[in-house]
Amino acid sequence: MKSQGSPINFRLSRLAQPTLLLGGVVFLVPVLTLYVPLSLATLLPVLVVVAIAGRIVSGRPEFRLSRISTIVVSALILLATASAAWSYSAELTWEKIPRTAMIALAGALLLAAMSGLDRTQSRIISKAFLAGFMLALVLVMSERATGGLLFRTALVMGSEGNFLNQFNRPLSLLSIMLWPAVVILTDRRPVYGIATVIGCLALFATFQTGAATAAVAVGIVVFAGIYAAPRIVGPLTGALLGASVLLAPTIEHMLPQPKAMFEELGLPRSAYHRLLIWQFASQKIAERPVLGWGFNTSRAIPGGKENLDVSEAALPLHPHNAALQWRLELGILGALLGAGLFVVAAECARRYGRNRIAQAAGTATVASAYCIAMLSFGAWQSWWLSGLFVIAGITVLSCRDPERSADV
């Protein structure tokens, strides 16, 4: 009896409730991203608790945080806290710091917990994520075909434009989430991964969210380059991403005037507004180039509420560009730390990917996240930061060899 029970007990321990629960939560991530993207701020701590429980059940309760990435993130939080001393609006700085620090801590714990799950757990949870991602794509196609079967009640005026705008947040995150799904698909057949990438690129292009389409396109280029020459293109990608963060404030000197581009190129009004915001932010960076205006003060920058054209405010809430926001609020040191985040992430993707496809997909995830970060959303928005950490955890799960001892 005892000998017959041992294999059963072993399987039960491998398929323990925390693992199944984590798989269930990971399955819901893409679907909730589609319909309730703000829920990612709640999903992150849930994933942390369940992932740590899974580690304990699997007999791997001890784990360590990634040394380099933890140093960079901690330094960024410390700099943000210190900036309250010279902040243009200290109340806005202190208001945001606690939540941002908690998200950073939760994200670091999630990455450490995910990186140490064993092979059986990783396989179960990866399959759950893939099922959720494919379901989300089917729902996106259904929404597009029906004009918003489930979104319809959220429309303001019932117009197609309003309907399409509802997908800006979801598709931006799904464009990053695509790459860990590609790794899981190519483990079965490479053609599945290729078909999914092409399908996503075509599908996202039918929506009014150029950032998501651009993120997939950039990811494709990076994926192909890393797959062809990981030792050369991998470090080069990290270096280019980091350098572009540092050079972001020079954008107003590198491009023609926004008005000229708007008239000559026939840009959408939203793109024209974005260019005006970037120009204004670059000018304000020049006023406080070293220390910046203080963490989370973009919405309070002098002149930010004035219109630069008919209805285009100079800086409504944030620059819609993480590199400019880091430099504007935290000065040159903030920009250096922000650049360091991308360099470290790209290097980890190259170094710890279990094979060439995993290395390419991991780096493509970083590049796609960079693309969205430089075109959309505030750098400190809770749902956005939480979403990035959740996707990073899933990427670690799908790309890393579970049997490697080092923690990412």
DOKOLSE-773855 format. One line per 2 residues: number of its first residue (from 0); for each residue z negated, x, y of C-alpha. Coordinates in steps of 0.2 Angstrom, whole numbers, plus 5000, padded with zeros to 4 digits. Layout:
% residues N
NUM> Z:X:Y ~ ... $
This chain:
% residues 408
0> 5000:5000:5000 ~ 4995:5014:5012 $
2> 5011:5024:5009 ~ 5022:5008:5012 $
4> 5012:5004:5028 ~ 5015:5021:5036 $
6> 5033:5020:5040 ~ 5030:5002:5047 $
8> 5016:5009:5058 ~ 5027:5023:5064 $
10> 5041:5011:5069 ~ 5029:4999:5078 $
12> 5022:5014:5088 ~ 5040:5019:5092 $
14> 5044:5001:5097 ~ 5027:4998:5106 $
16> 5025:4984:5118 ~ 5026:4996:5134 $
18> 5043:5002:5128 ~ 5050:4985:5126 $
20> 5042:4979:5142 ~ 5050:4994:5151 $
22> 5066:4990:5143 ~ 5065:4972:5149 $
24> 5061:4977:5167 ~ 5075:4990:5167 $
26> 5087:4976:5161 ~ 5082:4966:5176 $
28> 5085:4979:5189 ~ 5104:4977:5191 $
30> 5102:4958:5191 ~ 5088:4958:5203 $
32> 5098:4971:5214 ~ 5112:4958:5215 $
34> 5102:4943:5220 ~ 5086:4949:5227 $
36> 5088:4968:5232 ~ 5072:4968:5242 $
38> 5062:4965:5226 ~ 5065:4983:5222 $
40> 5050:4987:5232 ~ 5040:4978:5220 $
42> 5049:4983:5204 ~ 5046:5002:5208 $
44> 5027:5001:5205 ~ 5029:4990:5190 $
46> 5041:5002:5182 ~ 5028:5016:5186 $
48> 5014:5008:5177 ~ 5024:5003:5162 $
50> 5033:5020:5160 ~ 5016:5029:5161 $
52> 5010:5016:5147 ~ 5025:5021:5137 $
54> 5021:5039:5138 ~ 5003:5036:5133 $
56> 5009:5026:5118 ~ 5021:5038:5112 $
58> 5008:5052:5112 ~ 5014:5061:5128 $
60> 5001:5056:5140 ~ 5002:5072:5150 $
62> 5016:5075:5162 ~ 5019:5085:5177 $
64> 5028:5082:5193 ~ 5044:5092:5198 $
66> 5037:5106:5208 ~ 5052:5109:5220 $
68> 5056:5091:5223 ~ 5038:5086:5225 $
70> 5036:5100:5238 ~ 5051:5094:5248 $
72> 5045:5076:5248 ~ 5027:5080:5252 $
74> 5033:5091:5266 ~ 5043:5077:5273 $
76> 5029:5065:5273 ~ 5017:5078:5281 $
78> 5030:5081:5294 ~ 5031:5062:5297 $
80> 5012:5061:5299 ~ 5011:5076:5310 $
82> 5025:5069:5322 ~ 5012:5055:5327 $
84> 5005:5069:5339 ~ 5021:5069:5349 $
86> 5029:5052:5344 ~ 5037:5042:5358 $
88> 5029:5027:5350 ~ 5014:5032:5339 $
90> 5010:5014:5334 ~ 5027:5013:5325 $
92> 5024:5030:5317 ~ 5007:5025:5310 $
94> 5013:5008:5305 ~ 5026:5015:5293 $
96> 5018:5031:5286 ~ 5006:5023:5273 $
98> 5020:5013:5265 ~ 5032:5027:5264 $
100> 5020:5039:5257 ~ 5015:5026:5243 $
102> 5034:5024:5239 ~ 5036:5043:5238 $
104> 5021:5045:5227 ~ 5027:5030:5215 $
106> 5044:5038:5215 ~ 5038:5055:5210 $
108> 5027:5047:5196 ~ 5041:5037:5190 $
110> 5053:5052:5188 ~ 5039:5062:5179 $
112> 5036:5048:5167 ~ 5054:5044:5163 $
114> 5058:5062:5160 ~ 5046:5063:5146 $
116> 5050:5047:5136 ~ 5055:5052:5118 $
118> 5073:5050:5111 ~ 5069:5033:5103 $
120> 5062:5026:5119 ~ 5076:5033:5129 $
122> 5089:5025:5118 ~ 5081:5008:5119 $
124> 5078:5008:5138 ~ 5095:5015:5141 $
126> 5103:5001:5131 ~ 5093:4988:5140 $
128> 5099:4995:5157 ~ 5117:4995:5152 $
130> 5116:4977:5146 ~ 5108:4973:5163 $
132> 5121:4982:5173 ~ 5136:4974:5163 $
134> 5128:4957:5166 ~ 5127:4961:5184 $
136> 5146:4966:5185 ~ 5150:4950:5176 $
138> 5140:4940:5189 ~ 5148:4949:5203 $
140> 5165:4944:5197 ~ 5160:4926:5194 $
142> 5153:4926:5212 ~ 5169:4933:5219 $
144> 5180:4921:5209 ~ 5170:4905:5213 $
146> 5166:4910:5231 ~ 5148:4911:5228 $
148> 5142:4900:5214 ~ 5124:4906:5216 $
150> 5125:4913:5234 ~ 5132:4897:5241 $
152> 5116:4890:5247 ~ 5112:4906:5257 $
154> 5128:4905:5268 ~ 5125:4902:5286 $
156> 5142:4894:5291 ~ 5150:4893:5274 $
158> 5163:4905:5279 ~ 5170:4918:5267 $
160> 5165:4932:5278 ~ 5147:4926:5278 $
162> 5148:4925:5259 ~ 5155:4943:5257 $
164> 5142:4950:5269 ~ 5128:4944:5257 $
166> 5134:4958:5245 ~ 5132:4973:5257 $
168> 5115:4978:5250 ~ 5118:4974:5231 $
170> 5135:4982:5230 ~ 5129:4998:5239 $
172> 5115:5000:5226 ~ 5126:4995:5211 $
174> 5139:5008:5217 ~ 5125:5022:5214 $
176> 5119:5013:5199 ~ 5136:5014:5191 $
178> 5135:5033:5186 ~ 5120:5032:5174 $
180> 5129:5017:5166 ~ 5144:5028:5164 $
182> 5134:5041:5154 ~ 5128:5028:5142 $
184> 5145:5021:5140 ~ 5154:5037:5137 $
186> 5141:5041:5123 ~ 5150:5028:5114 $
188> 5168:5030:5120 ~ 5174:5039:5135 $
190> 5187:5026:5138 ~ 5173:5013:5141 $
192> 5166:5024:5155 ~ 5183:5026:5163 $
194> 5187:5008:5163 ~ 5171:5003:5171 $
196> 5173:5015:5185 ~ 5190:5009:5189 $
198> 5185:4991:5187 ~ 5170:4994:5199 $
200> 5182:5002:5212 ~ 5194:4988:5211 $
202> 5180:4974:5211 ~ 5170:4982:5226 $
204> 5186:4984:5236 ~ 5188:4965:5237 $
206> 5172:4963:5246 ~ 5168:4967:5264 $
208> 5158:4983:5260 ~ 5168:4998:5263 $
210> 5152:5009:5260 ~ 5151:5004:5242 $
212> 5169:5007:5239 ~ 5168:5024:5247 $
214> 5153:5028:5237 ~ 5162:5025:5221 $
216> 5177:5035:5227 ~ 5167:5050:5232 $
218> 5157:5048:5215 ~ 5174:5049:5206 $
220> 5179:5065:5215 ~ 5163:5073:5212 $
222> 5162:5068:5194 ~ 5180:5075:5191 $
224> 5175:5091:5199 ~ 5159:5094:5190 $
226> 5166:5090:5173 ~ 5180:5102:5176 $
228> 5170:5117:5183 ~ 5151:5113:5183 $
230> 5145:5130:5187 ~ 5156:5131:5202 $
232> 5157:5114:5209 ~ 5139:5109:5205 $
234> 5131:5122:5217 ~ 5146:5119:5229 $
236> 5142:5100:5230 ~ 5124:5103:5234 $
238> 5128:5115:5247 ~ 5141:5104:5255 $
240> 5129:5089:5256 ~ 5115:5099:5263 $
242> 5126:5107:5276 ~ 5134:5091:5281 $
244> 5116:5084:5285 ~ 5112:5099:5296 $
246> 5129:5097:5305 ~ 5128:5078:5307 $
248> 5123:5078:5326 ~ 5140:5088:5330 $
250> 5150:5072:5325 ~ 5152:5067:5343 $
252> 5160:5083:5347 ~ 5171:5083:5331 $
254> 5179:5065:5333 ~ 5188:5057:5347 $
256> 5179:5045:5358 ~ 5174:5029:5349 $
258> 5184:5018:5361 ~ 5200:5028:5358 $
260> 5198:5027:5339 ~ 5195:5008:5340 $
262> 5211:5005:5350 ~ 5222:5018:5342 $
264> 5217:5015:5324 ~ 5213:4997:5324 $
266> 5196:4999:5317 ~ 5185:4984:5313 $
268> 5173:4980:5326 ~ 5158:4985:5315 $
270> 5165:5002:5312 ~ 5168:5004:5331 $
272> 5149:4999:5334 ~ 5144:5012:5321 $
274> 5153:5026:5330 ~ 5145:5021:5346 $
276> 5128:5021:5338 ~ 5131:5039:5331 $
278> 5137:5045:5348 ~ 5121:5038:5356 $
280> 5110:5045:5343 ~ 5118:5062:5344 $
282> 5115:5062:5363 ~ 5097:5057:5361 $
284> 5095:5071:5348 ~ 5100:5084:5361 $
286> 5086:5078:5372 ~ 5073:5082:5359 $
288> 5082:5094:5347 ~ 5066:5103:5340 $
290> 5053:5091:5336 ~ 5062:5074:5338 $
292> 5056:5058:5345 ~ 5043:5054:5331 $
294> 5044:5046:5313 ~ 5051:5028:5313 $
296> 5054:5028:5332 ~ 5073:5024:5332 $
298> 5070:5006:5337 ~ 5060:5012:5352 $
300> 5072:5025:5359 ~ 5075:5023:5378 $
302> 5091:5015:5381 ~ 5093:5009:5363 $
304> 5094:4990:5367 ~ 5107:4992:5381 $
306> 5125:4987:5376 ~ 5138:5001:5376 $
308> 5152:4988:5376 ~ 5153:4969:5375 $
310> 5140:4966:5362 ~ 5137:4983:5354 $
312> 5119:4989:5357 ~ 5117:5008:5358 $
314> 5104:5009:5344 ~ 5098:4991:5337 $
316> 5086:4997:5324 ~ 5091:5014:5317 $
318> 5107:5025:5317 ~ 5114:5019:5301 $
320> 5115:5037:5296 ~ 5100:5046:5287 $
322> 5105:5063:5293 ~ 5105:5057:5311 $
324> 5089:5048:5309 ~ 5080:5063:5301 $
326> 5086:5074:5315 ~ 5083:5061:5329 $
328> 5065:5057:5323 ~ 5059:5073:5315 $
330> 5069:5086:5323 ~ 5077:5102:5315 $
332> 5063:5103:5302 ~ 5066:5085:5297 $
334> 5085:5089:5295 ~ 5081:5104:5285 $
336> 5070:5094:5273 ~ 5082:5080:5272 $
338> 5096:5093:5267 ~ 5084:5100:5255 $
340> 5082:5084:5246 ~ 5101:5083:5242 $
342> 5102:5101:5237 ~ 5088:5100:5225 $
344> 5094:5083:5218 ~ 5111:5090:5215 $
346> 5104:5106:5207 ~ 5093:5096:5195 $
348> 5108:5085:5190 ~ 5118:5101:5185 $
350> 5104:5110:5177 ~ 5096:5097:5167 $
352> 5110:5086:5162 ~ 5111:5086:5143 $
354> 5130:5089:5142 ~ 5145:5091:5154 $
356> 5147:5072:5156 ~ 5129:5069:5160 $
358> 5129:5084:5173 ~ 5145:5076:5181 $
360> 5137:5058:5182 ~ 5120:5064:5188 $
362> 5129:5074:5202 ~ 5140:5059:5206 $
364> 5124:5048:5207 ~ 5118:5060:5221 $
366> 5135:5060:5230 ~ 5136:5041:5230 $
368> 5118:5040:5236 ~ 5123:5052:5250 $
370> 5138:5042:5255 ~ 5128:5025:5256 $
372> 5114:5034:5266 ~ 5126:5041:5279 $
374> 5134:5025:5282 ~ 5121:5011:5280 $
376> 5103:5006:5281 ~ 5088:5014:5289 $
378> 5081:5030:5281 ~ 5064:5022:5279 $
380> 5067:5005:5273 ~ 5055:5001:5259 $
382> 5068:4992:5248 ~ 5081:5006:5250 $
384> 5069:5020:5246 ~ 5062:5011:5231 $
386> 5079:5007:5225 ~ 5084:5026:5226 $
388> 5069:5031:5216 ~ 5072:5017:5203 $
390> 5090:5023:5201 ~ 5084:5041:5200 $
392> 5072:5036:5186 ~ 5086:5028:5177 $
394> 5097:5043:5180 ~ 5084:5055:5173 $
396> 5082:5043:5158 ~ 5101:5042:5154 $
398> 5106:5060:5158 ~ 5092:5071:5152 $
400> 5089:5077:5135 ~ 5073:5069:5129 $
402> 5068:5083:5119 ~ 5068:5096:5133 $
404> 5050:5100:5137 ~ 5052:5103:5156 $
406> 5049:5088:5168 ~ 5061:5085:5182 $
